Amino acid sequence: MGKQHGRRAAAAVAAAVLMGVLATGCGKGGTPAGGGEPDAAAYTSMAEIDERLAPDGTTVRVGSPHAKTVVHLYEDLRCPVCAQFETQGGGEGLRELILAGEVRAEYTLASFLDDRLGGEGSKKAANALRAALDAGRFAEYHEVLFAHQPEEEVDGYTDAFLLDMASKVPGLRGEKFDAAVKGMRHRDFVTASEKAFDTSGVSGTPTMKVDGRTIDESLAGGIFDKESLPLVIGAMARS
C-alpha cells in the first residue's frame, strides 16, 4: 500500500490491534502480594498521565511505565482515518485503558502527507505536539488536534490554528510553547520521526502494534463504536 492510508484497510488495522489490547488481562493498581514489580497505577485525568520521550528520541510514551501492554501507534496528523479512530470510539476506549493503567501508548508521528498533498501541516502539528510534550500536555493536545482536524486537502495546521487549539488545553500556552510553535523548534524531531516511520516497515496510517506485533486485519470489527468494546473483549476471551 506504500504510504497510502486507504480508509478501510487502515481502519481495519487500527481496529484489529485494539482488539489485541483489550484481550490482555491487566491487574488493578497496587503492589503484588508476593512482592516484585508494582502493578500500573490508575490516573484520574488526562493531565496526570505520565508522558515522556523514549531513548530513541522519536517515540512519545504516554501512560504508566509499569503497564503490562504497550500499544504503538503510527499516525499522521492530517490523516482522516487517524482522526476517525481517535474520535469515533476506538481512541476513547484506548484512552480509558491508559487512564486505568492497563496500557501504555507509544506514538510515532509521521508527516508524509505534506509531501503528497503539499504544505507543512503535518510537520507543524508534529512539532507542536513535541512542544506540548515538554509542557507535559502531549496527551491532551493530541486529543484536541484530532478532534478539530482540518480537511485533509487543506493545509490547516497553521501556527495560528495550532496556538488557538493549544488554548483549549489548560497550562499549555506560554512564551516557551508559543515560540516553539512559531519557530519550528523541534524540526529535527519531526524529520527523525518521519524517518522512524519510513524504516518501521509500517505501510500507512493509522497502524498500531501491540507489544511489537501487528494484529491481522481479519480480526477487525466494530471497534470504532465504543459500545462494541465489551463484545470484542468477550470474543477475544473465547478465541
HELIX and SHEET records of a PDB file:
HELIX    1   1 ARG A    7  ALA A   23  1                                  17    
HELIX    2   2 MET A   46  GLU A   48  5                                   3    
HELIX    3   3 PRO A   80  THR A   87  1                                   8    
HELIX    4   4 GLY A   90  LEU A   99  1                                  10    
HELIX    5   5 PHE A  112  LEU A  117  1                                   6    
HELIX    6   6 GLY A  121  ASP A  134  1                                  14    
HELIX    7   7 PHE A  138  ALA A  147  1                                  10    
HELIX    8   8 ASP A  159  ALA A  166  1                                   8    
HELIX    9   9 GLU A  175  LYS A  182  1                                   8    
HELIX   10  10 ARG A  187  ASP A  198  1                                  12    
HELIX   11  11 GLU A  217  LEU A  219  5                                   3    
HELIX   12  12 LYS A  226  SER A  228  5                                   3    
HELIX   13  13 LEU A  229  ARG A  238  1                                  10    
SHEET    1   A 5 GLU A  51  LEU A  53  0                                        
SHEET    2   A 5 VAL A  60  VAL A  62 -1                                        
SHEET    3   A 5 VAL A 103  ALA A 110 -1                                        
SHEET    4   A 5 THR A  69  ASP A  76  1                                        
SHEET    5   A 5 THR A 207  VAL A 210 -1                                        
END                                                                             
